[in-house]
Amino acid sequence: MHRSLPILLLLAGCTATPALPPQREAELAARSAQLADSFQSELQAALKSALASGGPAAAIEVCAQAAPAIAGRLSAESGAQVRRTALRPRNPAAKPDAFERETMTAWRAQPLDAAGRPMVRSAAVTTNGVPAYRWMRAIPTQGMCLACHGEAIEPDVAAAIAARYPDDKATGFREGQLRGALSIRWAGDALKG
């Protein structure tokens, strides 16, 4: 697919799934992109508001509450599993599965395509006997992310991160580096349409 990595069949526990009908795959890809766009725009709006009213320390709490709530709502509405993940997660619940880890590892050096857009990967896979359609889009670190995820974090922000996420691994990023990915998984009845 356009802007997608080739399907790699070396994932632990993943094997090729018989191809979805092209029309269904195109529908799932389009719907996944819409879900990712909705997630990002809602979360960015909440974060910008928190940054404006309470600064980066307030944004940590908003992100901790808003991101899972947005993902949960979009998942319930769509029938897909919508989530953020990262190789260096802040929230332990965002730890990547094998497909996500392999994809982000491939994107680590270059999270943007030749046109400057976040990398996208999609694949029909079977994991432990369960067929699914997987779709991911890279989240490059943006300037507004650096206050909480950058190399130089203010002491009050670092304290807020440590209080909320004692095992945080999501700092030390520079603008443009791969911060994580949006991951969307369609399975079961949602896969059939």
C-alpha positions in Angstrom: 0.0 0.0 0.0 1.0 3.6 -0.5 3.4 4.7 2.3 3.3 1.3 3.9 6.1 -1.0 4.9 6.2 -4.4 3.1 4.4 -7.1 5.1 7.0 -9.0 7.0 6.1 -12.5 8.1 8.9 -12.9 10.6 6.8 -11.6 13.5 6.7 -13.8 16.6 3.3 -15.6 16.5 2.2 -13.9 13.3 1.6 -15.6 9.9 0.2 -14.4 6.7 -3.6 -14.2 6.5 -5.4 -14.9 3.2 -5.7 -11.5 1.6 -8.8 -9.5 2.4 -10.8 -8.5 -0.6 -9.2 -5.3 -1.9 -12.3 -3.3 -1.4 -12.6 -4.4 2.3 -8.9 -3.7 2.8 -9.3 -0.2 1.3 -12.3 0.4 3.6 -10.4 -0.7 6.7 -7.4 1.5 5.7 -9.6 4.5 5.2 -11.5 3.9 8.4 -8.3 3.4 10.3 -6.9 6.7 9.0 -10.1 8.5 10.1 -9.9 7.0 13.6 -6.2 8.0 13.9 -7.1 11.5 12.7 -9.9 11.8 15.2 -7.7 10.5 18.1 -4.9 12.9 17.3 -7.0 16.0 16.8 -9.0 15.4 20.0 -5.9 14.7 22.1 -4.0 17.6 20.6 -6.9 20.0 21.4 -7.0 18.8 25.0 -3.3 19.1 25.4 -3.1 22.6 23.9 -5.9 23.7 26.2 -4.0 22.2 29.2 -0.7 23.7 28.2 -2.4 27.1 27.8 -4.2 27.0 31.1 -1.8 25.1 33.4 1.4 24.4 31.6 3.2 21.1 30.9 2.6 19.7 34.3 -1.2 20.0 33.8 -0.9 18.5 30.3 0.5 15.3 31.8 -2.6 14.7 33.8 -4.9 15.6 30.8 -2.9 13.2 28.6 -3.1 10.5 31.2 -6.9 10.8 31.4 -7.9 12.0 27.9 -5.8 9.6 25.8 -7.3 6.4 27.2 -10.8 7.9 27.3 -10.6 9.0 23.6 -9.1 5.6 22.6 -11.9 3.8 24.5 -14.7 5.8 23.0 -13.3 5.4 19.4 -12.8 1.7 20.0 -16.4 1.3 21.2 -17.8 3.3 18.4 -15.8 1.6 15.6 -15.5 -2.0 16.8 -11.7 -1.7 16.3 -9.0 -1.6 19.0 -7.6 2.0 19.0 -4.5 2.8 21.0 -1.2 4.5 21.2 2.0 2.6 21.7 5.7 3.3 21.9 9.0 1.5 22.1 9.8 3.7 25.1 6.3 4.0 26.7 5.3 6.4 29.4 2.3 4.3 30.4 3.0 0.6 30.9 -0.3 -0.2 29.2 1.1 1.2 26.0 3.8 -1.4 25.7 3.9 -2.7 22.1 3.0 -6.1 20.9 5.2 -8.0 18.5 3.7 -6.4 15.4 3.9 -2.9 16.9 7.4 -3.4 18.1 8.7 -4.6 14.7 6.9 -1.8 12.9 8.3 1.0 15.1 11.7 -0.5 15.1 11.7 -0.2 11.3 10.5 3.4 11.6 12.9 4.5 14.3 15.5 6.0 11.9 12.9 7.6 9.7 9.4 8.1 11.0 8.4 10.3 8.0 8.0 9.2 4.3 9.6 11.0 1.4 6.7 13.5 1.3 7.2 14.4 5.0 4.1 12.5 6.2 4.1 10.0 9.1 4.9 6.5 8.0 1.9 4.1 7.7 1.9 0.3 7.7 -1.0 -2.0 7.2 -1.2 -5.8 7.0 -3.7 -8.7 7.3 -2.1 -11.1 9.8 -3.0 -14.1 11.9 -1.7 -14.0 15.5 -2.1 -17.2 17.5 -4.8 -18.4 15.1 -6.8 -15.1 15.2 -7.0 -13.2 11.9 -6.8 -9.4 12.1 -6.2 -6.3 10.0 -3.5 -4.1 11.5 -2.9 -0.5 10.7 -0.3 1.8 12.3 0.8 5.4 11.8 4.0 6.9 13.2 3.9 9.7 15.8 6.9 11.9 15.3 7.9 14.1 18.2 6.6 17.6 17.6 7.8 20.8 19.3 4.8 20.9 21.7 5.8 17.4 22.9 9.3 18.4 24.1 8.2 20.0 27.4 7.1 16.5 28.6 9.1 14.2 26.3 12.3 16.2 25.5 15.8 16.2 26.7 15.5 19.2 29.0 12.4 18.8 31.2 11.6 21.4 33.9 11.8 20.1 37.5 8.0 20.5 38.2 7.2 18.6 35.0 9.7 15.9 35.8 8.1 15.6 39.3 4.6 15.3 37.8 5.8 12.6 35.4 7.5 10.7 38.2 4.4 10.9 40.4 2.1 9.7 37.6 4.4 7.3 35.8 7.2 6.0 38.1 8.6 3.7 35.4 8.5 6.4 32.6 10.7 5.7 29.6 9.4 8.4 27.3 11.8 11.3 27.8 15.0 12.3 26.0 13.4 12.8 22.5 14.3 15.5 20.0 11.9 17.0 17.5 11.3 14.8 14.6 12.3 11.5 16.3 9.8 8.6 16.5 7.8 9.1 19.7 5.4 6.2 19.2 2.5 5.2 16.9 -1.2 5.0 16.7 -2.2 1.4 16.4 -5.6 0.1 15.1 -6.6 -3.5 15.1 -9.7 -4.9 13.4 -10.6 -8.5 14.3 -13.7 -10.7 14.6 -17.0 -9.2 13.3 -15.3 -5.8 12.9 -12.9 -7.4 10.4 -15.8 -8.8 8.3 -17.7 -5.5 8.1 
